[in-house]
Structures are given as C-alpha cells and as structure tokens.
Amino acid sequence: MDAELAFAIVIGIISLSAFVVLVVMEILNIFSSNRWFCDKVGWHLTPDGIGFDGCSFTGICPRCGEKVLQDSQGNWF
C-alpha cells in the first residue's frame, strides 16, 4: 500500500470520527438539560421569549437562565 493512500485513509477516518462526535454533541445539546453546554461550550438553547433591545435580539436561555444575544448567523451566545 502506498504511503499516500494510507495517509489519505487515516485522514478520512479522523475526519469522519470528528464529524460523528460533533453530531452526537449537537444531539445531546438539544435534548440535554445539563448546563455543561452553556458553561463550557457556549451553546445556549433558543429562548422562549425573544426581545429586541434596539440593536440585537435578546432572551433568557431556558437551560442556564443567563441573558443571551443572537449573532448574525442566528446562534445564541
């Protein structure tokens, strides 16, 4: 087996593994009530009540209770 082919296979396996880990983390983020995602990763849930302060959309994360803002891509931080 060529060294280039072996290298490509290893890189492919690593990329697939990273993708699977991120998908599992996103699924856990959606269905988990654990504050770890808010505190360590910064992934907040969509607030129930969304307000507008004149500059950006704001709300309260239902999981951790912190005030969150929406960025230009629709994510809450």
PyMOL Python script that loads the backbone (N, CA, C, O; Angstrom):
from pymol import cmd

cmd.read_pdbstr("""\
ATOM      1  N   MET A   1       0.853  -1.176   0.000  1.00  0.00           N
ATOM      2  CA  MET A   1       0.000   0.000   0.000  1.00  0.00           C
ATOM      3  C   MET A   1       0.899   1.239   0.000  1.00  0.00           C
ATOM      4  O   MET A   1       1.871   1.324   0.750  1.00  0.00           O
ATOM      5  N   ASP A   2       0.552   2.174  -0.843  1.00  0.00           N
ATOM      6  CA  ASP A   2       1.309   3.421  -0.908  1.00  0.00           C
ATOM      7  C   ASP A   2       1.191   4.193   0.402  1.00  0.00           C
ATOM      8  O   ASP A   2       0.193   4.085   1.114  1.00  0.00           O
ATOM      9  N   ALA A   3       2.210   4.959   0.703  1.00  0.00           N
ATOM     10  CA  ALA A   3       2.178   5.801   1.898  1.00  0.00           C
ATOM     11  C   ALA A   3       1.139   6.899   1.739  1.00  0.00           C
ATOM     12  O   ALA A   3       0.500   7.289   2.716  1.00  0.00           O
ATOM     13  N   GLU A   4       0.960   7.406   0.522  1.00  0.00           N
ATOM     14  CA  GLU A   4      -0.032   8.463   0.279  1.00  0.00           C
ATOM     15  C   GLU A   4      -1.446   7.941   0.479  1.00  0.00           C
ATOM     16  O   GLU A   4      -2.294   8.631   1.044  1.00  0.00           O
ATOM     17  N   LEU A   5      -1.700   6.719   0.013  1.00  0.00           N
ATOM     18  CA  LEU A   5      -3.020   6.125   0.176  1.00  0.00           C
ATOM     19  C   LEU A   5      -3.314   5.867   1.652  1.00  0.00           C
ATOM     20  O   LEU A   5      -4.419   6.137   2.122  1.00  0.00           O
ATOM     21  N   ALA A   6      -2.339   5.350   2.373  1.00  0.00           N
ATOM     22  CA  ALA A   6      -2.517   5.104   3.806  1.00  0.00           C
ATOM     23  C   ALA A   6      -2.766   6.407   4.552  1.00  0.00           C
ATOM     24  O   ALA A   6      -3.608   6.468   5.448  1.00  0.00           O
ATOM     25  N   PHE A   7      -2.030   7.445   4.179  1.00  0.00           N
ATOM     26  CA  PHE A   7      -2.228   8.755   4.805  1.00  0.00           C
ATOM     27  C   PHE A   7      -3.632   9.282   4.524  1.00  0.00           C
ATOM     28  O   PHE A   7      -4.281   9.819   5.422  1.00  0.00           O
ATOM     29  N   ALA A   8      -4.107   9.135   3.289  1.00  0.00           N
ATOM     30  CA  ALA A   8      -5.451   9.596   2.931  1.00  0.00           C
ATOM     31  C   ALA A   8      -6.517   8.832   3.701  1.00  0.00           C
ATOM     32  O   ALA A   8      -7.516   9.413   4.124  1.00  0.00           O
ATOM     33  N   ILE A   9      -6.312   7.542   3.884  1.00  0.00           N
ATOM     34  CA  ILE A   9      -7.279   6.737   4.639  1.00  0.00           C
ATOM     35  C   ILE A   9      -7.319   7.180   6.098  1.00  0.00           C
ATOM     36  O   ILE A   9      -8.399   7.310   6.676  1.00  0.00           O
ATOM     37  N   VAL A  10      -6.161   7.412   6.693  1.00  0.00           N
ATOM     38  CA  VAL A  10      -6.094   7.850   8.097  1.00  0.00           C
ATOM     39  C   VAL A  10      -6.772   9.205   8.255  1.00  0.00           C
ATOM     40  O   VAL A  10      -7.544   9.397   9.194  1.00  0.00           O
ATOM     41  N   ILE A  11      -6.501  10.144   7.362  1.00  0.00           N
ATOM     42  CA  ILE A  11      -7.131  11.467   7.427  1.00  0.00           C
ATOM     43  C   ILE A  11      -8.639  11.351   7.262  1.00  0.00           C
ATOM     44  O   ILE A  11      -9.389  12.054   7.939  1.00  0.00           O
ATOM     45  N   GLY A  12      -9.091  10.480   6.378  1.00  0.00           N
ATOM     46  CA  GLY A  12     -10.523  10.260   6.192  1.00  0.00           C
ATOM     47  C   GLY A  12     -11.188   9.710   7.439  1.00  0.00           C
ATOM     48  O   GLY A  12     -12.282  10.143   7.801  1.00  0.00           O
ATOM     49  N   ILE A  13     -10.541   8.765   8.098  1.00  0.00           N
ATOM     50  CA  ILE A  13     -11.094   8.177   9.324  1.00  0.00           C
ATOM     51  C   ILE A  13     -11.149   9.223  10.434  1.00  0.00           C
ATOM     52  O   ILE A  13     -12.135   9.298  11.167  1.00  0.00           O
ATOM     53  N   ILE A  14     -10.102  10.026  10.563  1.00  0.00           N
ATOM     54  CA  ILE A  14     -10.087  11.074  11.586  1.00  0.00           C
ATOM     55  C   ILE A  14     -11.187  12.104  11.326  1.00  0.00           C
ATOM     56  O   ILE A  14     -11.870  12.535  12.255  1.00  0.00           O
ATOM     57  N   SER A  15     -11.356  12.493  10.072  1.00  0.00           N
ATOM     58  CA  SER A  15     -12.396  13.467   9.733  1.00  0.00           C
ATOM     59  C   SER A  15     -13.785  12.916  10.013  1.00  0.00           C
ATOM     60  O   SER A  15     -14.633  13.626  10.553  1.00  0.00           O
ATOM     61  N   LEU A  16     -14.028  11.675   9.657  1.00  0.00           N
ATOM     62  CA  LEU A  16     -15.324  11.061   9.912  1.00  0.00           C
ATOM     63  C   LEU A  16     -15.586  10.944  11.406  1.00  0.00           C
ATOM     64  O   LEU A  16     -16.706  11.176  11.862  1.00  0.00           O
ATOM     65  N   SER A  17     -14.562  10.585  12.170  1.00  0.00           N
ATOM     66  CA  SER A  17     -14.722  10.470  13.620  1.00  0.00           C
ATOM     67  C   SER A  17     -15.062  11.819  14.247  1.00  0.00           C
ATOM     68  O   SER A  17     -15.929  11.899  15.117  1.00  0.00           O
ATOM     69  N   ALA A  18     -14.384  12.879  13.809  1.00  0.00           N
ATOM     70  CA  ALA A  18     -14.673  14.214  14.337  1.00  0.00           C
ATOM     71  C   ALA A  18     -16.093  14.635  13.991  1.00  0.00           C
ATOM     72  O   ALA A  18     -16.777  15.240  14.817  1.00  0.00           O
ATOM     73  N   PHE A  19     -16.544  14.324  12.785  1.00  0.00           N
ATOM     74  CA  PHE A  19     -17.908  14.657  12.378  1.00  0.00           C
ATOM     75  C   PHE A  19     -18.924  13.932  13.247  1.00  0.00           C
ATOM     76  O   PHE A  19     -19.906  14.531  13.687  1.00  0.00           O
ATOM     77  N   VAL A  20     -18.697  12.657  13.495  1.00  0.00           N
ATOM     78  CA  VAL A  20     -19.624  11.874  14.324  1.00  0.00           C
ATOM     79  C   VAL A  20     -19.679  12.435  15.740  1.00  0.00           C
ATOM     80  O   VAL A  20     -20.761  12.535  16.320  1.00  0.00           O
ATOM     81  N   VAL A  21     -18.538  12.800  16.303  1.00  0.00           N
ATOM     82  CA  VAL A  21     -18.502  13.374  17.653  1.00  0.00           C
ATOM     83  C   VAL A  21     -19.296  14.680  17.699  1.00  0.00           C
ATOM     84  O   VAL A  21     -20.062  14.900  18.637  1.00  0.00           O
ATOM     85  N   LEU A  22     -19.125  15.544  16.703  1.00  0.00           N
ATOM     86  CA  LEU A  22     -19.857  16.812  16.686  1.00  0.00           C
ATOM     87  C   LEU A  22     -21.357  16.607  16.528  1.00  0.00           C
ATOM     88  O   LEU A  22     -22.142  17.329  17.143  1.00  0.00           O
ATOM     89  N   VAL A  23     -21.766  15.647  15.725  1.00  0.00           N
ATOM     90  CA  VAL A  23     -23.199  15.357  15.564  1.00  0.00           C
ATOM     91  C   VAL A  23     -23.788  14.849  16.872  1.00  0.00           C
ATOM     92  O   VAL A  23     -24.878  15.264  17.264  1.00  0.00           O
ATOM     93  N   VAL A  24     -23.083  13.963  17.541  1.00  0.00           N
ATOM     94  CA  VAL A  24     -23.566  13.450  18.833  1.00  0.00           C
ATOM     95  C   VAL A  24     -23.647  14.576  19.859  1.00  0.00           C
ATOM     96  O   VAL A  24     -24.611  14.646  20.621  1.00  0.00           O
ATOM     97  N   MET A  25     -22.643  15.461  19.890  1.00  0.00           N
ATOM     98  CA  MET A  25     -22.679  16.594  20.819  1.00  0.00           C
ATOM     99  C   MET A  25     -23.854  17.517  20.526  1.00  0.00           C
ATOM    100  O   MET A  25     -24.486  18.014  21.458  1.00  0.00           O
ATOM    101  N   GLU A  26     -24.160  17.757  19.262  1.00  0.00           N
ATOM    102  CA  GLU A  26     -25.289  18.624  18.911  1.00  0.00           C
ATOM    103  C   GLU A  26     -26.612  17.987  19.325  1.00  0.00           C
ATOM    104  O   GLU A  26     -27.498  18.681  19.826  1.00  0.00           O
ATOM    105  N   ILE A  27     -26.758  16.688  19.125  1.00  0.00           N
ATOM    106  CA  ILE A  27     -27.983  15.995  19.554  1.00  0.00           C
ATOM    107  C   ILE A  27     -28.118  16.062  21.073  1.00  0.00           C
ATOM    108  O   ILE A  27     -29.205  16.333  21.584  1.00  0.00           O
ATOM    109  N   LEU A  28     -27.029  15.820  21.799  1.00  0.00           N
ATOM    110  CA  LEU A  28     -27.074  15.929  23.258  1.00  0.00           C
ATOM    111  C   LEU A  28     -27.388  17.351  23.702  1.00  0.00           C
ATOM    112  O   LEU A  28     -28.105  17.549  24.682  1.00  0.00           O
ATOM    113  N   ASN A  29     -26.862  18.334  22.995  1.00  0.00           N
ATOM    114  CA  ASN A  29     -27.134  19.733  23.328  1.00  0.00           C
ATOM    115  C   ASN A  29     -28.618  20.038  23.242  1.00  0.00           C
ATOM    116  O   ASN A  29     -29.159  20.730  24.105  1.00  0.00           O
ATOM    117  N   ILE A  30     -29.271  19.541  22.233  1.00  0.00           N
ATOM    118  CA  ILE A  30     -30.691  19.843  22.026  1.00  0.00           C
ATOM    119  C   ILE A  30     -31.561  19.190  23.105  1.00  0.00           C
ATOM    120  O   ILE A  30     -32.508  19.808  23.591  1.00  0.00           O
ATOM    121  N   PHE A  31     -31.248  17.958  23.480  1.00  0.00           N
ATOM    122  CA  PHE A  31     -32.126  17.202  24.366  1.00  0.00           C
ATOM    123  C   PHE A  31     -31.651  17.124  25.815  1.00  0.00           C
ATOM    124  O   PHE A  31     -32.331  16.519  26.643  1.00  0.00           O
ATOM    125  N   SER A  32     -30.509  17.715  26.143  1.00  0.00           N
ATOM    126  CA  SER A  32     -29.968  17.626  27.495  1.00  0.00           C
ATOM    127  C   SER A  32     -30.331  18.862  28.310  1.00  0.00           C
ATOM    128  O   SER A  32     -30.441  19.965  27.773  1.00  0.00           O
ATOM    129  N   SER A  33     -30.512  18.667  29.587  1.00  0.00           N
ATOM    130  CA  SER A  33     -30.744  19.796  30.486  1.00  0.00           C
ATOM    131  C   SER A  33     -29.477  20.126  31.269  1.00  0.00           C
ATOM    132  O   SER A  33     -29.530  20.901  32.224  1.00  0.00           O
ATOM    133  N   ASN A  34     -28.357  19.558  30.886  1.00  0.00           N
ATOM    134  CA  ASN A  34     -27.089  19.770  31.560  1.00  0.00           C
ATOM    135  C   ASN A  34     -26.514  21.132  31.184  1.00  0.00           C
ATOM    136  O   ASN A  34     -26.461  21.472  30.003  1.00  0.00           O
ATOM    137  N   ARG A  35     -26.082  21.913  32.172  1.00  0.00           N
ATOM    138  CA  ARG A  35     -25.537  23.250  31.928  1.00  0.00           C
ATOM    139  C   ARG A  35     -24.149  23.233  31.308  1.00  0.00           C
ATOM    140  O   ARG A  35     -23.632  24.293  30.956  1.00  0.00           O
ATOM    141  N   TRP A  36     -23.529  22.073  31.160  1.00  0.00           N
ATOM    142  CA  TRP A  36     -22.178  21.974  30.633  1.00  0.00           C
ATOM    143  C   TRP A  36     -22.069  22.632  29.258  1.00  0.00           C
ATOM    144  O   TRP A  36     -21.078  23.302  28.967  1.00  0.00           O
ATOM    145  N   PHE A  37     -23.076  22.445  28.420  1.00  0.00           N
ATOM    146  CA  PHE A  37     -23.034  23.025  27.079  1.00  0.00           C
ATOM    147  C   PHE A  37     -23.060  24.549  27.138  1.00  0.00           C
ATOM    148  O   PHE A  37     -22.419  25.205  26.317  1.00  0.00           O
ATOM    149  N   CYS A  38     -23.776  25.111  28.076  1.00  0.00           N
ATOM    150  CA  CYS A  38     -23.808  26.575  28.223  1.00  0.00           C
ATOM    151  C   CYS A  38     -22.503  27.091  28.809  1.00  0.00           C
ATOM    152  O   CYS A  38     -21.933  28.062  28.311  1.00  0.00           O
ATOM    153  N   ASP A  39     -22.031  26.439  29.869  1.00  0.00           N
ATOM    154  CA  ASP A  39     -20.865  26.933  30.602  1.00  0.00           C
ATOM    155  C   ASP A  39     -19.551  26.713  29.858  1.00  0.00           C
ATOM    156  O   ASP A  39     -18.732  27.627  29.770  1.00  0.00           O
ATOM    157  N   LYS A  40     -19.346  25.528  29.330  1.00  0.00           N
ATOM    158  CA  LYS A  40     -18.052  25.177  28.745  1.00  0.00           C
ATOM    159  C   LYS A  40     -17.986  25.430  27.234  1.00  0.00           C
ATOM    160  O   LYS A  40     -16.970  25.910  26.731  1.00  0.00           O
ATOM    161  N   VAL A  41     -19.058  25.113  26.515  1.00  0.00           N
ATOM    162  CA  VAL A  41     -19.033  25.212  25.056  1.00  0.00           C
ATOM    163  C   VAL A  41     -19.640  26.525  24.574  1.00  0.00           C
ATOM    164  O   VAL A  41     -19.259  27.034  23.520  1.00  0.00           O
ATOM    165  N   GLY A  42     -20.587  27.078  25.342  1.00  0.00           N
ATOM    166  CA  GLY A  42     -21.237  28.322  24.941  1.00  0.00           C
ATOM    167  C   GLY A  42     -22.429  28.119  24.031  1.00  0.00           C
ATOM    168  O   GLY A  42     -22.865  29.057  23.363  1.00  0.00           O
ATOM    169  N   TRP A  43     -22.972  26.891  23.992  1.00  0.00           N
ATOM    170  CA  TRP A  43     -24.131  26.593  23.169  1.00  0.00           C
ATOM    171  C   TRP A  43     -25.377  26.756  24.012  1.00  0.00           C
ATOM    172  O   TRP A  43     -25.683  25.901  24.843  1.00  0.00           O
ATOM    173  N   HIS A  44     -26.099  27.847  23.805  1.00  0.00           N
ATOM    174  CA  HIS A  44     -27.325  28.101  24.547  1.00  0.00           C
ATOM    175  C   HIS A  44     -28.538  27.661  23.734  1.00  0.00           C
ATOM    176  O   HIS A  44     -28.498  27.619  22.504  1.00  0.00           O
ATOM    177  N   LEU A  45     -29.604  27.337  24.436  1.00  0.00           N
ATOM    178  CA  LEU A  45     -30.859  26.992  23.772  1.00  0.00           C
ATOM    179  C   LEU A  45     -31.584  28.264  23.340  1.00  0.00           C
ATOM    180  O   LEU A  45     -31.347  29.339  23.892  1.00  0.00           O
ATOM    181  N   THR A  46     -32.458  28.138  22.364  1.00  0.00           N
ATOM    182  CA  THR A  46     -33.254  29.270  21.910  1.00  0.00           C
ATOM    183  C   THR A  46     -34.206  29.698  23.025  1.00  0.00           C
ATOM    184  O   THR A  46     -34.937  28.867  23.563  1.00  0.00           O
ATOM    185  N   PRO A  47     -34.205  30.973  23.374  1.00  0.00           N
ATOM    186  CA  PRO A  47     -35.078  31.447  24.452  1.00  0.00           C
ATOM    187  C   PRO A  47     -36.550  31.299  24.094  1.00  0.00           C
ATOM    188  O   PRO A  47     -36.926  31.320  22.922  1.00  0.00           O
ATOM    189  N   ASP A  48     -37.379  31.149  25.135  1.00  0.00           N
ATOM    190  CA  ASP A  48     -38.825  31.071  24.928  1.00  0.00           C
ATOM    191  C   ASP A  48     -39.375  32.436  24.523  1.00  0.00           C
ATOM    192  O   ASP A  48     -40.150  32.536  23.572  1.00  0.00           O
ATOM    193  N   GLY A  49     -38.983  33.472  25.232  1.00  0.00           N
ATOM    194  CA  GLY A  49     -39.414  34.827  24.916  1.00  0.00           C
ATOM    195  C   GLY A  49     -38.251  35.614  24.330  1.00  0.00           C
ATOM    196  O   GLY A  49     -37.230  35.799  24.993  1.00  0.00           O
ATOM    197  N   ILE A  50     -38.395  36.071  23.109  1.00  0.00           N
ATOM    198  CA  ILE A  50     -37.310  36.794  22.456  1.00  0.00           C
ATOM    199  C   ILE A  50     -37.676  38.272  22.395  1.00  0.00           C
ATOM    200  O   ILE A  50     -38.756  38.638  21.932  1.00  0.00           O
ATOM    201  N   GLY A  51     -36.768  39.109  22.865  1.00  0.00           N
ATOM    202  CA  GLY A  51     -36.982  40.551  22.848  1.00  0.00           C
ATOM    203  C   GLY A  51     -36.006  41.226  21.901  1.00  0.00           C
ATOM    204  O   GLY A  51     -35.079  40.599  21.386  1.00  0.00           O
ATOM    205  N   PHE A  52     -36.228  42.505  21.684  1.00  0.00           N
ATOM    206  CA  PHE A  52     -35.342  43.295  20.834  1.00  0.00           C
ATOM    207  C   PHE A  52     -35.009  44.563  21.594  1.00  0.00           C
ATOM    208  O   PHE A  52     -35.911  45.319  21.956  1.00  0.00           O
ATOM    209  N   ASP A  53     -33.723  44.812  21.844  1.00  0.00           N
ATOM    210  CA  ASP A  53     -33.325  45.959  22.642  1.00  0.00           C
ATOM    211  C   ASP A  53     -32.946  47.174  21.789  1.00  0.00           C
ATOM    212  O   ASP A  53     -32.327  48.117  22.283  1.00  0.00           O
ATOM    213  N   GLY A  54     -33.316  47.145  20.523  1.00  0.00           N
ATOM    214  CA  GLY A  54     -32.997  48.246  19.630  1.00  0.00           C
ATOM    215  C   GLY A  54     -31.751  47.996  18.806  1.00  0.00           C
ATOM    216  O   GLY A  54     -31.500  48.688  17.820  1.00  0.00           O
ATOM    217  N   CYS A  55     -30.973  47.007  19.208  1.00  0.00           N
ATOM    218  CA  CYS A  55     -29.733  46.694  18.494  1.00  0.00           C
ATOM    219  C   CYS A  55     -29.651  45.214  18.134  1.00  0.00           C
ATOM    220  O   CYS A  55     -29.227  44.864  17.033  1.00  0.00           O
ATOM    221  N   SER A  56     -30.050  44.354  19.048  1.00  0.00           N
ATOM    222  CA  SER A  56     -29.959  42.910  18.809  1.00  0.00           C
ATOM    223  C   SER A  56     -31.092  42.182  19.516  1.00  0.00           C
ATOM    224  O   SER A  56     -31.748  42.722  20.406  1.00  0.00           O
ATOM    225  N   PHE A  57     -31.301  40.943  19.094  1.00  0.00           N
ATOM    226  CA  PHE A  57     -32.303  40.109  19.741  1.00  0.00           C
ATOM    227  C   PHE A  57     -31.714  39.533  21.022  1.00  0.00           C
ATOM    228  O   PHE A  57     -30.568  39.083  21.049  1.00  0.00           O
ATOM    229  N   THR A  58     -32.513  39.554  22.078  1.00  0.00           N
ATOM    230  CA  THR A  58     -32.066  39.072  23.382  1.00  0.00           C
ATOM    231  C   THR A  58     -33.088  38.094  23.944  1.00  0.00           C
ATOM    232  O   THR A  58     -34.217  38.010  23.460  1.00  0.00           O
ATOM    233  N   GLY A  59     -32.685  37.367  24.955  1.00  0.00           N
ATOM    234  CA  GLY A  59     -33.578  36.442  25.629  1.00  0.00           C
ATOM    235  C   GLY A  59     -32.867  35.810  26.801  1.00  0.00           C
ATOM    236  O   GLY A  59     -31.714  36.130  27.091  1.00  0.00           O
ATOM    237  N   ILE A  60     -33.558  34.914  27.472  1.00  0.00           N
ATOM    238  CA  ILE A  60     -33.016  34.180  28.611  1.00  0.00           C
ATOM    239  C   ILE A  60     -32.940  32.705  28.215  1.00  0.00           C
ATOM    240  O   ILE A  60     -33.943  32.103  27.832  1.00  0.00           O
ATOM    241  N   CYS A  61     -31.745  32.135  28.313  1.00  0.00           N
ATOM    242  CA  CYS A  61     -31.566  30.720  27.989  1.00  0.00           C
ATOM    243  C   CYS A  61     -32.380  29.876  28.966  1.00  0.00           C
ATOM    244  O   CYS A  61     -32.214  30.022  30.177  1.00  0.00           O
ATOM    245  N   PRO A  62     -33.263  28.988  28.473  1.00  0.00           N
ATOM    246  CA  PRO A  62     -34.075  28.186  29.386  1.00  0.00           C
ATOM    247  C   PRO A  62     -33.275  27.146  30.176  1.00  0.00           C
ATOM    248  O   PRO A  62     -33.756  26.646  31.193  1.00  0.00           O
ATOM    249  N   ARG A  63     -32.080  26.819  29.729  1.00  0.00           N
ATOM    250  CA  ARG A  63     -31.285  25.808  30.424  1.00  0.00           C
ATOM    251  C   ARG A  63     -30.477  26.406  31.563  1.00  0.00           C
ATOM    252  O   ARG A  63     -30.452  25.848  32.660  1.00  0.00           O
ATOM    253  N   CYS A  64     -29.805  27.550  31.320  1.00  0.00           N
ATOM    254  CA  CYS A  64     -28.915  28.089  32.356  1.00  0.00           C
ATOM    255  C   CYS A  64     -29.438  29.371  32.999  1.00  0.00           C
ATOM    256  O   CYS A  64     -28.932  29.775  34.046  1.00  0.00           O
ATOM    257  N   GLY A  65     -30.431  30.016  32.405  1.00  0.00           N
ATOM    258  CA  GLY A  65     -31.007  31.215  32.979  1.00  0.00           C
ATOM    259  C   GLY A  65     -30.227  32.484  32.715  1.00  0.00           C
ATOM    260  O   GLY A  65     -30.553  33.525  33.286  1.00  0.00           O
ATOM    261  N   GLU A  66     -29.207  32.437  31.871  1.00  0.00           N
ATOM    262  CA  GLU A  66     -28.415  33.625  31.571  1.00  0.00           C
ATOM    263  C   GLU A  66     -29.028  34.413  30.412  1.00  0.00           C
ATOM    264  O   GLU A  66     -29.737  33.864  29.569  1.00  0.00           O
ATOM    265  N   LYS A  67     -28.733  35.723  30.395  1.00  0.00           N
ATOM    266  CA  LYS A  67     -29.168  36.561  29.294  1.00  0.00           C
ATOM    267  C   LYS A  67     -28.297  36.241  28.081  1.00  0.00           C
ATOM    268  O   LYS A  67     -27.071  36.218  28.183  1.00  0.00           O
ATOM    269  N   VAL A  68     -28.931  35.994  26.937  1.00  0.00           N
ATOM    270  CA  VAL A  68     -28.193  35.637  25.728  1.00  0.00           C
ATOM    271  C   VAL A  68     -28.550  36.591  24.599  1.00  0.00           C
ATOM    272  O   VAL A  68     -29.631  37.178  24.574  1.00  0.00           O
ATOM    273  N   LEU A  69     -27.614  36.731  23.663  1.00  0.00           N
ATOM    274  CA  LEU A  69     -27.807  37.550  22.478  1.00  0.00           C
ATOM    275  C   LEU A  69     -27.741  36.659  21.247  1.00  0.00           C
ATOM    276  O   LEU A  69     -27.113  35.601  21.268  1.00  0.00           O
ATOM    277  N   GLN A  70     -28.393  37.093  20.175  1.00  0.00           N
ATOM    278  CA  GLN A  70     -28.340  36.348  18.929  1.00  0.00           C
ATOM    279  C   GLN A  70     -27.330  37.001  17.990  1.00  0.00           C
ATOM    280  O   GLN A  70     -27.362  38.214  17.783  1.00  0.00           O
ATOM    281  N   ASP A  71     -26.435  36.194  17.423  1.00  0.00           N
ATOM    282  CA  ASP A  71     -25.462  36.761  16.487  1.00  0.00           C
ATOM    283  C   ASP A  71     -26.038  36.805  15.080  1.00  0.00           C
ATOM    284  O   ASP A  71     -27.187  36.421  14.863  1.00  0.00           O
ATOM    285  N   SER A  72     -25.244  37.271  14.130  1.00  0.00           N
ATOM    286  CA  SER A  72     -25.728  37.470  12.766  1.00  0.00           C
ATOM    287  C   SER A  72     -26.043  36.170  12.042  1.00  0.00           C
ATOM    288  O   SER A  72     -26.713  36.189  11.010  1.00  0.00           O
ATOM    289  N   GLN A  73     -25.575  35.043  12.560  1.00  0.00           N
ATOM    290  CA  GLN A  73     -25.847  33.750  11.940  1.00  0.00           C
ATOM    291  C   GLN A  73     -26.977  32.997  12.633  1.00  0.00           C
ATOM    292  O   GLN A  73     -27.261  31.849  12.292  1.00  0.00           O
ATOM    293  N   GLY A  74     -27.617  33.636  13.599  1.00  0.00           N
ATOM    294  CA  GLY A  74     -28.759  33.011  14.273  1.00  0.00           C
ATOM    295  C   GLY A  74     -28.418  32.194  15.500  1.00  0.00           C
ATOM    296  O   GLY A  74     -29.308  31.585  16.094  1.00  0.00           O
ATOM    297  N   ASN A  75     -27.163  32.162  15.895  1.00  0.00           N
ATOM    298  CA  ASN A  75     -26.755  31.408  17.073  1.00  0.00           C
ATOM    299  C   ASN A  75     -26.891  32.273  18.320  1.00  0.00           C
ATOM    300  O   ASN A  75     -26.810  33.499  18.249  1.00  0.00           O
ATOM    301  N   TRP A  76     -27.096  31.628  19.451  1.00  0.00           N
ATOM    302  CA  TRP A  76     -27.256  32.337  20.731  1.00  0.00           C
ATOM    303  C   TRP A  76     -25.991  32.186  21.540  1.00  0.00           C
ATOM    304  O   TRP A  76     -25.462  31.083  21.678  1.00  0.00           O
ATOM    305  N   PHE A  77     -25.500  33.296  22.081  1.00  0.00           N
ATOM    306  CA  PHE A  77     -24.295  33.261  22.909  1.00  0.00           C
ATOM    307  C   PHE A  77     -24.475  34.117  24.143  1.00  0.00           C
ATOM    308  O   PHE A  77     -23.565  34.214  24.966  1.00  0.00           O
TER     309      PHE A  77
END
""", "prot")
cmd.dss("prot")
cmd.show_as("cartoon", "prot")
cmd.util.cbc("prot")
cmd.orient("prot")
